[in-house]
Structure formats: structure tokens, C-alpha cells
């Protein structure tokens, strides 16, 4: 239970593709013209309703308190517009990061299609991400960007870390600021994964086959496409966000699996955070 609790808390802040596609991050807030705090600490609460895994027929709701940490080092970045990243290269139109992501776990006995099968562990991903600004960099209240992440996936199963192949999830996102501290964004993401990750979600070995759940050997390829919307509001001391993710799994590589139960996934999330402390030292974004 402890592992599940901390995994869920982390993912209320992390950008989370795949099985639990919630996304929110603790944003930056300029307090003056000299830059941003080197670090910030906060606390809040996050809530999410997500499918148990891509194409699952059931969902799980989570409401958890959570700590928030922001750090804006020259290389290491935590919580500043992403879960965590290592900035490798940056100019006005392009940025190359080493980034992290993750998705929720699920207990198979709570998922009808997987009853009697091994649980799905917390999945985390790490790899390079290239961000390309497609709009005019001089325009600061709106931005169109293309993100190209390639990440290795790992699962945490019974205190063991197992490799789960690779994920490629190109994303086109439009962000627009309006009003007093409001911002909305819309994005479209296409996710593809290697055989190992599909195997984790959709394969059924003979050991776990039943009359209603035949054996199935998954293959790599297309996973899903996701349309996302987020609305956020921030002040000097607080940040709030709500979001919706709708995924289409039509044409998915393993739609013939007996564990593939839905061609549409819907996720919703909400996040509220209060800033408690920040450093006096300022840095450029």
C-alpha cells in the first residue's frame, strides 16, 4: 500500500502518459524582473480518475495529499514545467532535455479482465526529449510547440525493477495565457511502444488462460492517440489546475487481445498547490 500511495502522489504532479494519462506540473511564477527562485517548496492535494491500463474497461479514482518541489539548476530541473529534466541544450527555438515520466499501477484482482493475473506495477520512463517551438519565440502569451520524447520504460513489480522496452510519444501542444494568471492548453499525442511494454499490458500466457481469456502474444506498435485539455490558474502563492484526456485506441496493435476491452479511454484530474517557501537566489528560466 505504501508503494501505491507514493506512486499515486508522485503522478499527480508528474506528466503521466500511458495507463494513467494525467498531467500537471508546478509552474513558475515571476515575482520580479530579476528571475525565478532557484528552489520552491509547496504542498497541495491532487485527484485523478484514470483507466487501470490502456483500453481497460474500469477506472480508478485517487485523492491524495502531496509535496511539491521545484528546483531550477543549470542542468537539473524539477517541477518547472515538467516532472524532472536534465537540460542538455537550449536556444530560443529548441531545447534538448533528459526527462522522466510515469504511470499508475493497478491490482489485477480489481480489474475484471485481469483477475488472477499478476498485478501491473508502477511504470516510470526516462529518456531524451527534444522540444521545438513552432510559433514566434518573441510572442510570450501563446506558444505552439512540438515535443519528441523517446524513453526507456521500467516497471516496479514486487520491489523489483524490470525493463519494459521503449516508448515514443510525439506531442503537438498549444498554450495560451489570458486574464489574470490563467492559462489553457490543448495537445494531441500519439504513442507507440516496443513489444515489451505491449506484452506487459496485453499478453496472456497459457498459465493464465481461461475459457473466456485465451492465450495471446502481444506485439509492438501503435498504442493510442490522446487529445488533452488543461486549464490552470496561478497567483503568487497558489496554483490550481483541472484537465481532461480522451484517448482513442482504434487501430491499436493489440486490439485482438482478450485484455483489450475499450477503444476509448477518458481521464480527468484536478490539482491545487500552495507555495510555502522559496529561495532568495534568482535564476533565469
N, C-alpha and C positions, 0 to 999 in steps of 0.2 A: 504493500500500500504506500509506503514512503516513497518508493521509486516512482510510482504512478503520480503521486501528488506533486513531486518536484518537477517531473517531466511536463505535467499539465501547466504548472505555474510558469515554467520557462517559456512554453509555447504561446502563452497569452501575450508575451512580449515579442518573441521571435516571429519572423516571417515564416509561415509554415505551409509548404506545398504538399501535394500528395494526399495522404489519407485524411489529414486534418487541415484543410486549407483555410486557416485563419491567418490574418496578417495585421500586425500593428507594431509600431515601434515608438520608443520615447523620442520625440523630436527635439530639435534645437530651438532655442528661443533667445534672440539677441536682446541683451539688456542695455547695451550702449553701442557706440560705434567702434569700440576697441576690440571687438571679437566676442568669442564664446567662452564659457568656463571650460577649463581643462577637464574637470570632472563634475558630475552632478549625482546626487543620491535622492531617491524618491521611494514612495510606496503607493500601492493602489490595490485595485481589485479588477479581475478580468473574468469574463463569462463567454462561453462559446458553446454552440451546438454544431457538431460535425458528424459526418458519416464515420462508421467504425473502420472502414478502409475504402479505397476507391471502388465504387459500384456496390457497396454494401446496402442491404435493404433497411438497416437500422441506423439510428444515430445515438450519440451520447452527449449529454449536457454536463458542463463543468462550470463551477463558480468557485474561484479561489483568490485569496489574498496573494499579493506578490511584491517582492522587492524589485526596484529598478535601479540599474547602474549605467551611467553614461561616462565614457572616457574618450577623449579626443587627442590621442597621441599622434606623433608624426607618422607612425606606421599602424599601430593597433588602434582600432576604433570599436567601441562597444556602445550599442544602443543609439547611435547617432544616425538615424535613418535606416538602420539595418540591425540585424541581430548582433553580428560581430563581423569584423572585416580587418584585413591587413592591406593597407593601401600600398600597392606596388608602383603605380604610375598614375599621373593625373595632369591633364591640361584643361582648357576651357570647354572642350567637347568630348573628351574621353577620360575614363577612369578604369584602371585595372585593379581589382581587389582580390584578396583571398577571403572568401565568405563562408558562412555557416548557415545551415537551415535544419529543420527537423519536422517531425510529425508525431501525433499521439499514438499511444499503444492501445491495444484492445484485448480483453479477455474473451477467449473463444466461447466459453460456456454462456456468455451474454449475447453471442451472435449466433442466431439460429443456423445459418448455413455452415458455420464452422464448429458446431457443437462436437466435442470430443477430440478436436484437433489442437495442436499446440497454440498457445497464445501468440498474438502479434506484439512484438516488443516496441519500445520507443525507438524511432528511427532518426538518426542525425546524419547530416550531409556536410561535406567540406570540399571546396574546390575553387578554382579561379572564376571570376565573373567580370566580363567586360561590359561597361555601361557607356552608351553612345548618346549624346544629346543631339536630337534631330532638329529641335527648334532653335531660335536665335538665342545664344547664351546671354545677350545683353538684356533680354526681357526676363525680369526676375519674378513676376507674379504668375507665370504659367510656364509649363515645360512639357515637352514631348520627348520621351527617351526610350531607347531600346536596350534591354538587358539580356546578356548572353551568358548564363551560368552553366558550367559543366562541373558536376560534383560527384564525388565518390560517396556511396551510401553505406551506412552501417546500422545494425540493429543491436539493441541491448536485450538479450534473452537469458533469463535466469543468471544474472550477474556476469554473463559472458558477452563479449563484443564480436559480432560476426559480420563479415563483408557481404554487401548486397548489391554489388555492381555499381553502375553509373546512371546518373540522371541528367538529361539535357532539357532545360525548360526556358526557351526564349520568351521574353515578355515585352510587349509594347504597352507603355503607360503614359497617360496624360494627367498632369497635375495642374490645378488652378486655385489660386488664393482669391478670397473675396471677403467683403465685410470686415469685421474687426476680429482678426485671429482665426478665421475659418479657412478651411481648405478641403476640396473634394478631389478625388482621383478616380479614374476609370482605367482598367487594364484588361488585356487579353493575353492569356498564356497558353502555350502548347507544350505538353510534357511527353517526353519519350524516355524510356528506360531500358537498360540491358536485361537479359534473361533472368539474372539472379534476383532482381527486385520483383519482376513479374512472378517468378517462381514462388517467392515468399508470400505473395498475395493470393495466387490463383491455382497453384499446383495441388493435386490431390494424389498422394501415393496410395498404393494398394492397401497399406496398413490402415488407412483412414477412409477407404472407400466403403460406401453403403449402397443399398438398392436405390436410394434417391440421390446419392452423391458418388458418381462414377469417377474412376481414376482419370487424372488429367495431367498432362505435361505442358507447362506454360512455355511460351517463347517471348523473346524480347521484341520491342517495337513501340508503337503508339500507345499511350496511356489515356490521356484526356486533354480537353481544351477547356479553359476556365475564363469566364467573364467576371470581373471583380469590381466592386464599387466601395469606396470608403469616404466617410465624412468625418472630419476632425475639427476640434476647437481647442485653442490653447491660449492661456494667459501667462503672466509672469510666474504664477505659482502652480497652475493646474493644466492638465491635458486630458481630453476626452475624445473617444473615437467609437464609431459604430461602422460595421461593414457587412457586406453580403458577397458571397461567392457562389456562382452557379456553374457547374461543370457538366459538359457533355461528354459521354463515353461512347457515342456512336462510332463504329469503326475501330474500336479498341482491339488490340492484338489478341486478347484472350477472352473475348466475349462468349466463346463456347464453353468456358469453364463453368462447372456447377456452382462455383463460389461467386460468379459474376451475376449479380441479382438486379442491378438497376443501371439504366443508361443515362441517368441524370443524378448528380449529387448537389445538395444545397447546404451551405454552411453560413452561419451568422455569428457575429461576435460583437462584444462591447468591452471597452476598456476605460477606466478612469484612474488617473495618477496625480499625485500631488508632489511637487518638488519640495524637498526638505532642506538640503544643503547643497552648496556649490563652492568651487574653489574661487579664490580671488584672482588667480592667474588666468589670463585670457589667451586664446589661440585662434588662428584663422581656421575657418571651416575647411 
